[in-house]
Amino acid sequence: MLAGLTLLTSCNSKPNEINSLQQQVWPGVAADGSAVNQSATLTYDGKDVAWTGSSAFDAVTLKKVNGTTVKAELKKDGKVVGHSVRTVSGKGKVLTLSSALKTGKGGTTHETGVYDKQ
């Protein structure tokens, strides 16, 4: 589980909308105390984008549903291993990220994170 979320850069076309290009870094601490640093430069064109720092997936494919919602496929070695939905509230103050990811033992983990804009 990550302890932090940092959006490094984004290219805004409209306030409160999910953007067409974002470079994101998620620094944090794993359950075992080791450092975690995941990053990607995200595009919303339905093409695979490389993802670094995760042992669970190495690429993500994003598609905008509308101005505030993006659906993603998480991939490992070209195979889909999970899905996520990211939604920004109408006033742009809350980001909700829900995901489902296959585990190595054949199960699925489900996570939901809610982030308030400070």
C-alpha positions in Angstrom: 0.0 0.0 0.0 1.3 3.4 -0.9 1.6 6.1 1.7 1.7 9.1 -0.6 0.5 10.4 -3.9 2.1 13.2 -5.8 1.1 14.7 -9.1 4.3 16.1 -10.6 3.0 17.8 -13.7 -0.2 18.1 -15.7 -1.4 19.9 -18.8 -4.8 21.4 -18.0 -7.2 22.3 -20.7 -10.1 23.0 -18.3 -10.2 23.3 -14.5 -11.4 20.1 -12.7 -11.1 17.9 -15.8 -8.8 14.9 -16.2 -6.1 16.0 -18.5 -4.7 14.7 -21.8 -1.2 14.3 -20.5 0.0 13.8 -17.0 3.4 12.8 -15.5 2.7 11.2 -12.2 4.9 9.8 -9.4 3.6 7.8 -6.4 6.3 7.7 -3.7 5.5 5.8 -0.6 6.3 2.9 1.7 5.3 -0.7 1.1 3.8 -2.9 3.9 7.3 -4.3 4.6 8.8 -0.8 5.1 10.6 -0.7 1.7 10.5 2.4 -0.4 8.0 2.5 -3.3 8.3 4.8 -6.3 6.0 4.2 -9.2 5.8 6.5 -12.2 4.3 7.0 -15.7 3.6 9.6 -18.3 -0.1 9.1 -18.9 -2.0 9.6 -22.1 -5.7 9.0 -22.7 -5.6 7.6 -26.2 -6.2 3.9 -25.5 -2.6 2.9 -26.2 -0.3 1.1 -23.8 1.9 3.4 -21.6 5.0 2.1 -19.8 4.6 2.0 -16.0 7.7 1.7 -13.7 8.1 0.6 -10.1 5.3 -1.9 -9.9 5.8 -5.7 -9.7 2.1 -6.2 -10.4 1.9 -4.5 -13.8 4.2 -2.8 -16.3 1.8 -1.0 -18.6 -1.5 0.8 -18.4 -4.0 1.7 -21.1 -6.3 4.7 -20.4 -9.5 5.8 -22.0 -11.5 8.9 -21.0 -15.2 8.1 -20.3 -15.9 11.9 -20.0 -14.2 15.0 -18.6 -14.1 13.6 -15.1 -13.7 9.8 -15.4 -11.0 7.6 -16.8 -11.0 3.8 -17.1 -7.8 1.8 -17.2 -6.5 -1.6 -18.0 -3.4 -2.7 -16.1 -1.1 -5.0 -18.0 1.8 -7.3 -17.2 3.8 -8.7 -20.1 1.0 -7.7 -22.5 -1.8 -9.4 -20.6 -4.6 -7.6 -18.7 -4.1 -8.2 -14.9 -6.5 -5.5 -13.6 -8.8 -2.6 -14.1 -9.2 0.8 -12.5 -11.6 3.7 -12.6 -10.5 7.2 -11.6 -13.1 9.9 -11.1 -12.8 13.6 -10.2 -15.7 15.2 -8.4 -17.8 17.9 -10.1 -16.1 20.6 -8.1 -12.6 19.1 -8.7 -12.0 18.6 -4.9 -12.1 14.8 -4.6 -10.3 12.1 -6.6 -11.7 8.6 -6.2 -9.6 5.7 -7.5 -11.0 2.2 -7.5 -9.0 -0.8 -8.8 -9.2 -4.6 -9.1 -5.9 -6.5 -9.6 -5.2 -10.2 -10.0 -3.0 -11.7 -7.4 -0.2 -14.3 -7.9 -2.4 -16.9 -6.2 -5.3 -16.4 -8.7 -7.5 -14.2 -6.5 -8.3 -10.5 -7.0 -7.6 -7.6 -4.7 -9.9 -4.6 -4.6 -8.9 -1.2 -3.5 -10.5 2.2 -3.3 -8.7 5.4 -2.5 -10.3 8.8 -1.9 -8.0 11.9 -2.1 -9.1 15.3 -1.0 -7.6 18.4 -2.7 -5.7 20.5 -0.1 
